[in-house]
Amino acid sequence: MPKSMNEIFDYLNSLFPEAALQFDEAVPCVIVPAALIKEVALQARDDQELLFDTLMCLSGVDNADETLGAVYHLDSMTHRHKLTLKVIVPATAPHIPSVDRVWRIAEWHEREAFDLIGVIFDGNSDLRRILLPEDWEGHPLRKDYEVPEFYNGMKVPY
Amino acid sequence: MTESMEVLKAGIASGRLKTDELVLNMGPQHPSTHGVLRLELVLDGEIVVKVIPQMGYLHRCFEKHAENMTYPQVVPYTDRMDYLAGMNNNHGYVLAVERLMGIELPERVEYIRIIMAELQRIASHLVAIGTFGMDIGAFTPFLYCFRDREYILDIFERTCGARLLYNYMWVGGLSHDIYDGFLRDVADFIKKFRPTVVEVNNLLNYNKIFIERTANVGVLPADVAVSYGCSGPMLRGSGVDWDLRRDDPYSIYDRFDWKVITGDGSAGTLGDCWDRHMVRVWEMEESCKIIEQALESFPAEGDIASAIPKRIRPAKGEIYTRVENPRGELGYYLIADGSANPFRLKVRGPSFVNLSVIDEISRGHLIADLVAILGSIDIVLGEVDR
């Protein structure tokens, strides 16, 4: 049976009473503490009531208030319902446990978020830059990023 | 000869001679990589042990561009991601902004968008089918496919002036109304196009050599496909009955009668390269059906610019919108902060996601099969690298 995001939140909350999950009405999304994201993800995938078999998208976000975040858009092909999970971490120590063993595609999405935003996914089996060159400095999608004037001695146009 | 082989084998067995895996670069200029993709292959003789894709040669950080543009200015950039399916890319992006702003569209705009999107799907599949044949070594079907794609591009050109990068769908409307005779041209095209599918079937798809090269190669089981987030013909080729046009309807797709094509493994194993290829072939016919129905009920009156807002400034909020691109699920995660520029725009490209499975399905195959597998995934590097 498809559930609304509200019902899913109540259900998750009953499974993780100590997790202090929060529901953001405006988006809507469920805010999960970083330390618990892997457990919540596993539960969301395997619980018969939820069965979120697809990770549609995993995005890194710079919230422009000294915090970074990861947003997980989940979809269940069986139950036809959706869920958005959010993890928010301080920009000074942006560590989030990896979910690449829960959904295999997470490995590449996490690499992309690491590359462009600089979120560090602990436990990702291959956390390297994916789109930028290996020796690139900085993470371009950070709000405080400054475009370098030179790259390996070459002038960067624009 | 046999004697020296015996000597070698004895040497290996006793440990005097060492064998090692070979690392070989395929690309970034290899023709079968369809652009600038480098595959780092770990080989045991001619057998693939591991594939490590190295992307980023076309990276221009579209998402950074988007943050420095106003909402309408982003549209032309979306064309340049999956440059074989510009219309579909436009559609996904404008849909995200429209949903965020709560814009209701005139019927006529919806119909034109659907016709354009489905024509684009046919054009894109024609390229995929033609180039896949060419990867395997069949050159002629490629010419047939490109001949028919040309008709579609001509229709696009007469409508909006561009053949590849259209900037056609705008937030709330379209850049140009259709020209006189558009509906007749589209109907004519479908009449001309249907025999091509039969031709290509005879020439390529049911050709013994082609089947030998593609059946039982690169088998992708359904559960692996779902875990890797594969979508579009990749997913349906594995027998999963899932199409966003039906299962997460957007625009006016729910009004038309058509069916979702899935692979059946009739030439080999379910989920092999041939299945993925045939899903594309039969999907073109379904697109024709949608276009025909849209032509029948096409609204004669309507203003395509009436819903275009004077000022595009969505209120604070965020949305994830997905549409069915020719290659699969194209998602836009858009965060608005109330200003004229997007705060964050993340693109979930189907090519990027589909490519991630290549290591899983290529292991144990020969290098020549890897060419077939890569062709059947049908990637567009402009979107992988963004």
Interface residues (C-beta under 8 A of the other chain):
Chain A: A26 V27 D53 T54 L55 M56 C57 S59 G60 V61 D62 A64 V71 H73 M77 R80 T84 W103 R104 I105 E107 W108 L116 R129 I130 L131 L132 P133 P140 L141
Chain B: M55 G56 H59 C61 E63 K64 E67 V224 V226 S227 Y228 G229 V240 W242 D247 G317 E318 Y320 R322 E329 G331 Y333 I335 F343 R344 K346 R348 F352 V353 S356 V357 E360 D385 R386
